[in-house]
Amino acid sequence: MNPDRDLTGKKEGDDLFLIDAIGPFFRGYNRRTINWSKIPFAHLKLEGPEAELQWSGIREDLDAFCAQVASLGFNAISLDDVSHLAEHPAYELDVRARILRWRSEFRRCFAIAQSHGLSVYLTMDVFSATPSVRAHLGSTHRGIDDFLADLLTPFLCDFPEVAGVIIRIGESDGKDVKDDFRSELYLTEPEQVNRFLKRLLPVFEEAGRTLIFRTWTVGAHRVGDLMWHGKTFERVLRDVEDSPALIVSMKYGESDFFRYLPLSRNFFRTRCAKIVELQTKREYEGCGEYPSFTGWEYERYARELAHASNLRGIMVWCQTGGWVPFRRLAFLGSGSVWTELSTFVTIRVFKEKKLVEDAVREFAQTRGLPDEHALLELLRLSDDVIRELLYVEDFARHPLFFRRVRIPPMLSVYWHNVFVNHSVKKVLSYFVHNKAASLSAARVSLDKLTQMKTLAKACAMPECDIEYMHDTFQLLALAREYYLLPFTPEIEQRLRTAKKAYKVKYPKDGTRFRYRIKLNFQPFWFKARHIGLAFSVLMRNRSSYRWVDRFFTLHVLSLIYRIIAKRRPHWIPEFARESAMGVDTVFR
């Protein structure tokens, strides 16, 4: 971050160190699988003694959370969301009544953040609405951009304590969301997004607030490649990049919060102020249930970003993200020590330019841990194990693009699901050329996990977390044998036995939520000899589009998918249909 002023007029004192603060709102939320993408407003009580008890607990937790993150050096928090707090006469009467109650409670929450010197930013999906609002827009023939400008103008006036709004345009609510407001993908073309920004930025400039525009997308519509495609990025930001109200927020890579991703080159395009999004509760790497340390990975990104003169800070997600049963709350109660460690190191690396090793030693000292050298060695081994066993390196290092999406570098594990089936076996067999080395890496990782148990004891970190990691990763190592070796009834039996033992040790009604091991040994209908052809046609190993993409995968394939989804929906796995927004989003 450059101390000199840049074209936006900002200087180092304006740098933003933002962290999500939604954890307190999930206390007592006991769904089996939790959607961590947004505060569950339907879970919040609004009447009676239960409501006062719940909100009193939220304020107490938020006070404790804000005290801790402020002491680490963060200067702002994010909360959800504008739609539940902005009044409009088009809303249903009962919704308006709930909004008034939420406004009252959130004002008290904002005051707590401000008492700790923290600015408040609110998230907003474009576009969230109720049935009444959709009817209102249809009857008045007003555009959504104008409606949002009319909504935000009085909202920013009503809440001077809100420093800005974090706008998401590339992902909407998951299929499991049951709420007064339901978001949908409204902006589909780069030029449409550009017009949207030109309509809303003057509202923020007039109010002296910040619009944080997130480039995260899930690949839907023509704007679906915004997070990695340079030309789309430039078209969206044309003629708005110098607005003093605009900050562009980007995840560090071309996909979600995974490893093995190069830094997005969009950080070096256009003059607009930017912040980088970093996740310390790694939703694809155990959600803080075991050490998934991000220190060295983020240090590499920080070094590269030192050359981006318009970088204005970071946005850290320490609780947000994923559909998982894991429910440790960072910086609350017994907390999530592994997430808190990664968060501590992240802000030290980006704000104070510290080396990871120095930051880890400081963490050990602040927590009174007895052996900082053992902690560092534990984290080094954990970093190795995550990269070598949770991921399959040969696949992870192979960049793959499908339509407007960078395929995640993690194939066989998704959130808390481990897929052990014939289709994954065929794909991994195709990409992993040195199978012996990959199998050896899995065995070495298990040895490292054994070492980690001893190190955890030496540095007084939770040994039970390392044991849980070992038990889970032992299954991953066994699955790798199935993926990369010829199938035998013996490997099937070993996997079934291991899964049963895992379920017994970590029962559904226990205190430790387990991964779901999805076994299916039925032969996959797709022939191995056709896999190479399929990948060469449907996927590419670079971001730029080929002629076959423009003609077939972006257009014809969408039509084919819609026909299959309508006539043969059982051909699409339930997980893909029902998880998050559903796989059909990718084909829009």
N, C-alpha and C positions, 0 to 999 in steps of 0.2 A: 504494500500500500504506500503510495507515493505521498510524502508530506507536502509537496507542492500542489498548488491549485491546478485542476485540469479544466477542460472545456465546459464541464458542468458547473464550475464555480465552487465545487466542494473541496475540502482539505481534510487532513488526517483526523482532525477533531470531530469530523462528521461521520467517521467510520461507524458502521453498525455491527454490533455483535448480538445477534438475535437468537433466542432459544424458545422452543415451544413449551407452553406451561399448562397443557391440558390434563396432566396426570391427576390432579385433585378431583376432577369431574368424573373419574372412573371408579372411585371408591364404592364398594358395594355393588358394582355392576357384574353380575354373576353369570352372564351367558357363557356357554361352553366355549364357543369361538367368538372372540371379540373383534369387532371392526375398529381398529385404532386410527382410522383416517380422519375422524372428526369427533368432537364432543357428542355423546349420545343424549341429545336434548330430551328425548322421550323418557329417559331415565331420571331426569331432574324433577323433583317434586315442586309444586307451586302453591299448595294449600295445606293448612293444618299444621299440627306440631311436627309431623314427619318432615315437612318442608323446612321448617326453621332449624331442625336438628341437622338435616342434610346440608343446608347452605352454611350453617355455622361451621360444620366440619370442612367444607370446601374452603371457606375463608381461612380457617386455621392452617390447613394444608398449604394453601397458596402462599400464606405469609411465610411459612417455613421454607417452601420451595424458593420464593423470591429472595429470601435472605441468603440462601446458599449460592444461587447462581449469580447474584450481584457480587458476592464476595469473591467469586471466581473471575470476575471481570466482564460479565455480560452487561449490556446496557439497555436491553429491550427484551420483551417477551411477546409471543404470539398466542392468541386465543381464537376460538371459533365462536360465532361468525357473524358477519353483517346481516345476513338474511333474518336471523332470529332477533335482531335488535333494532332494525330500521322500520319505522312506521310508514304506512301508506294506506289511504282510504280504500284502495281496491282489495285489501285483504279481508277475509271472512271475519265476522265480529268476534268469534271465539279465538281466532288466531291473533287478532289485535289485542285482545285481553291478555293472552299469554305473553305477547311481545312486551306489553307494559310491565308485566311482572319480571320478565327476564331483564329488561332494562334496569329496573330497580336493583336487582341482585348484582348485575354485572358492574354497575357503577361502584358498588362497594368493593368489588374485586379489582377494578381499575385503580381505586384509591390505595389499595394495599400495594400494588406494583409500584405506584408512584412514590409511596412512602420509602421504598427501597432504592429510589433513583432510577427506576426502570421505565422506559417508554412502553406503550402498549400498541401493538399492531393486531388488526383483526383480519381473519381470512374471509374470502368470498369466492364462491363458485359462480361462474357465468355460463349458464344462467340458472338460478334457483327461483322457483315460483310455486304458488298454490293454484288449485283449479280456478279460483276466483280471479286471480291475476291473469291467467291465460285467457279467460273469457273477457276480461277487461281489455286486454291488448287486442283481441280479435274484434271487439265491438267498436273500439276507438280508432283502429287502424294505426296505432302508434308503434313506432319501432322500439325494439328492446333497448337499444343504445340510449334513446331519449328517456325511456322509463328508468333505466339505471341512473342516468344523470339526475333525474328528478328525485330519485330515491336517496342518492348519496349527498346531494346538496344540503338538505336539512339535517341528514344524519351527522355529517361532519360538523355542522353548526351546533347540534344538540350535544355532541360528545367532543368537547375541545381536548379531553384527555387522551383521545385516540390519535396517535401520531401518524397513522397511515393504514392502508388496506392492502392485503396480500391477495392478489387476484389469480385464480387458477382457471384456465380456459380449455385445457386439454384432457381433463379427466372429470367425470361426474360421479355422483353417488353410486355405491355398489348396489347390487340387486337385493341385498338384505336390509337396506335402509327403509324404515317405516317412520315417517316424520311428517310434520305439517308442510315442510318444504322439501322438494325433491329436485335435485339439480339435473340438468341435461346438457349435452354438448350443443352449443348454439353457434359458435364461431367455427366455420369450416374452411374458409379460404384465407390466404395471407392478406389479401387486400381488404377483406372484411374485418380482420383483426386490426389492421392499420387504421381503418375508419373508426373502429371502436376506441382505440387509444386516443385518436385525435378528438373524439367527442368527450371522453372522460378526463383527459389530462387537464384541460382548462378548469374543471371543477376542483381538482386537487391543487392546482396552482393558485386559484382564487382563495382557497381555504388555507393555503400555506401548509399542506400536508403532502405525504408521500404515497404514490401508487407503486407498489412493488409488483411487478409483472412477472409471473412464473412462466418459463418456457416449457415446463414439463408437459408432455403429451403421451398418449398411449397408442399413437399411430392412426387415429381415426381421421378421415377426410384429408383434404389436400394440405391442411395445416399440420397434419399429424407428424411430419418430420421436422417440426420447428426446433426441437432440442438439439439436432445434429446437422441439419442441412444449412449451409452457409447462405445460399441464395434466399431460401424461405425466411431465414432470420433477418436478413437485410431488408427484404420486402415488407416484413411486419413492422420494422422499426424506421422505415423511411420517413424523414421529415419530423420525427418526434424524438430523436436520440439526444437532442440538446435540451429537452425539457428539464427544468430544475426539479420538477416533481416526480420524475421517473427514475426508478431503479429496476434493473432487469435481474431476476433471480434464476440461476441455473444450477441443476445438478452437475456434479463434476464430470460425468462421463456421458456417453452416447446412449446409455440405458439407465436402469434404475440403480439403486445403491448396491452394486456388486463390485467385486474385485476384478482384476485383469482388464480394466477399462482405461484407455488413454484419456488424458484430459481433453475436454471439448475445446475445439479450436474457436468456437464462437466467443470465448472469453477475450479473444484478440481481434474481434470484428466489431466495427462501429464504435462511436465515441461515447455511447451512453454509460452511465454508472452501472456497475454490476456487483452482485454478491454471489458467493458460491454456497450451494446447499450441501450439507454434510450430515450423515446420519450416524449417531453414536449408539442408539439402540438398533442394532442391525437386524432388520425384520427378516432377512433371508439367512441370517447366521446366528439364530438362537435367541434373539431378543433379550440379551443380557442374562440368559440362564447359565451361560458358561463364557469364559473369556474369548471374545472375538475382537481383539484389540485392533484399533484403526490407526494407531499413532504413526507408524512408519509409512503407511499408505498415504495418510493425509500430509505428512511432512514432504513427501515427493510432490504432491500437488501444490503445496505452499511454495516450494522452490520454483516450480514452473510459473505459478501465478505472480511471482515477484516481478515478472516482466510485463504484466498487464497493468498499465498505469491507471486504468479506470476502475480497478477493483476497490470496492468500498466496504468490504466486510464479509461476514459469514452468516448463514442461517443454519443453526444446528437443530436437528430433530432428535430429541432424546426420549420421546415417547410415541410420536406420531408414526403410523405406517404399519400396514399388514393386517391380515385376517388370521389371527392366531389365538390359541388358548393361553399362551404365556402372559402373565400379568404383573410382573414386577414393575413398581413405580419408581422411577429415578428421583432421587433426592427427597423421598417421602418415606416415613416410617423406617422399616428395615432396609428400604431402598433397593437399588440394583447396583452393587459395587462395581461390576465390570463396565456397565454403561457410564457410571459416574467417573470411573478412571479414564475411559476414552474421552469423555466430555472435558474433563480437567486438562488432559494432555492436548486436546484439540485447540482450546482457546489459548493455551500457553504457546503452542506452535504458531498460531496465526496472529495473535495479538502481541505477544512479547518476543516472537522470533526465537523461542527456545528450542534447543535440541530435544528430541524425544527422551533421550536418556536422562537429561537434567529434569525434565518435567515429571517423569516417573519417580525420580528420587524425591522431588518436592512433594508429590502425592503421598509417597510412603512416609515422609516426615510428618505431614499434616494429619495423617491417619494413625500415626504412632506404630507403624508396621516395623517389625524387628530386623528384617533383612532385605534391604532394597535391592541388593545384587541378585538374590533369589527371585524377587519379583520380576526384575528385568529379564532374567533367563526364562522364567515361566512364560512371560509374554512373547519372547522370541520363539519359543517352541510352539506356543499356541498359534502364532502367526503362520508358522510352517504347516501346522496340522490343518488349519482352516484352508490354506491354499492348496494343499496336496491331497486332502481326503474329503473335505466337504465339497470342494470343486474337483473336477477331473481336468488336470492341467492341459492335456493335449486338446481337449474340446474348448476349454475356457480361453486359450490363447488364439483360437481360430475365430476371427471376426466374421460374423454372419448377419446379413441383412435380409429381411423378408418384408416385401412391400415397403411401408414407411417405418418399420420397426427394426432396431438393433436387437437381435436375438440375445436374451440373457446368457451370460457365460456359465450359468449353473443349470444343468439339465435335469438331473435325477432327483434333486431336492428342491421343493418349492414351499416357502413358508415352513409349516410343520409337517409337510407331507414328503415321504420318501417313496419314490416310484420304482418298484422292482418288477419290471415286466419285459416282454419280448421286444416291444418297439424301442424302448430305451436301450436294450442290449444291442440291437442292430445298429442304432445310430452311433453309440459309443464305440462299437467294434469298428465302424467305418472311420471314425476320426482318430482313434487311438492307434497309432502305428507301432509304437514300442510297448506292447502289452506287458512284457516282463518288467519293464521299468515302472510302469504305472502300478502294477501289483506290488512291486517292491516298495514303492513310495507309501502305499497303504500300510504295509507291515511296519515300516519304519515309523510312520505316524503313530501307530499303537504303542510302540516302544517309547516315543516321545511323551505320550499321554501318561505312561507309567512314571516317567521322570517328573512330570508336572505334578503328580500327586505328592511326591516328596517335597518339591519346591513350594507348593501351596502351604504345606505344614510349616516349612521354615520361615515363610514370610507372613504367616497368620492370615492367609486368604482362604475362602471357603473350600475346604477339601471335598465337601459333598458335591459341589458344582463340577469339580474335575472328575469325580467318579461318574456323575451323570453324563458328562461329555464323553468319557471313555466308553460307557455302556452304549451310548447312541452311536458313536463313531465306530465302535466294533461292528455294529450292524452295517454301517456304510462300507467298511472294509470287506465284509462278507458279501455284500451286494456287488462290490467291484469284481469279486471272483466270478459271480454269476454273469456280469456284463461282459467280461473279457476272456473267459475260458469256455471251452465247449460245454454245452449243457449236459448235466448228468442228474439222475434221480437223487443222488447223494447231496448235491448242492441245494436242490429244492428242499430236501428234508432238513438240512442244516439251517436254512433260512427260516423255515416254519418253526423249528424248535427255538431258534434265537428270538424270533418275534414273540412267541408265547412266553418265554422267560422275561423278556423286556416288559410285556404287559403285566405280568405277575409282580415284578419289582416296582413298577410305576402304574398302579391301578387308576382307573378313572376317578375314583373318589378319594385319591390321595392328595397330598400337598404338592406333589411335583407333576406338572403336566408333561406328557410325553409326546414324542413325534408319532405320527400315524404312519405305519409301515404298510404300504399298499402292494401286496403280492398278487401277481397274476402271471402264471406260467403258460397261458394259452399262446400258441404260435401266432405271430402277427402275420396278417395276410400279405403284406408287402414283401416281395422277394428281395433278398440282400443285393442281388446283382443290379436291381433297379434303383437302389438308394443313391448311388453316385449321380445317375441321370436326373433323379428328382431334385437333388440339391443343386445341381448345375442349372436347372431350369427355373426352379422356384426361388432359389436364394443366391445371393452374391456375396463376395468377400470384401467388398468395398462399398462405401456409402453412395456413390454416384449410381444413378439408374442406367440400366441397359435398355436396349430396344425391346427385349422380351418383357421387361418389367412394365414399361409404358403401355405395351399392347396387351399383354396377357395377365400378369400378376396383379396389376393395379385396376384392371377393368373386367376382363373375362372371368378371372378367378372369383371376383366378388359376386358375379351372377351365378356361377356354379355353386358357391357356398350358400347363397340364399335359397337355391333350389333344394340343396341337400338339407338345410336347416328346416325347410318346410315339409319336405316329403320323407326324409330319413333322419329325423332328429337324433335317433339312437346311435347313429354313426359318430356323433360328436360326444366325447366323454362328458359325463355329468360335471366333473370338476371344472372343465373348460367352459361349460355352458353357464354354470351357476356361480362360479367364483368371481368376486369383485364385480366388474361391469359385464363380464361374459366375453368369450373369445370373439363373438360376432362384431365387437367394436373394431377389431383390427381390420375387418373387411368392409368398413364403411368408406 
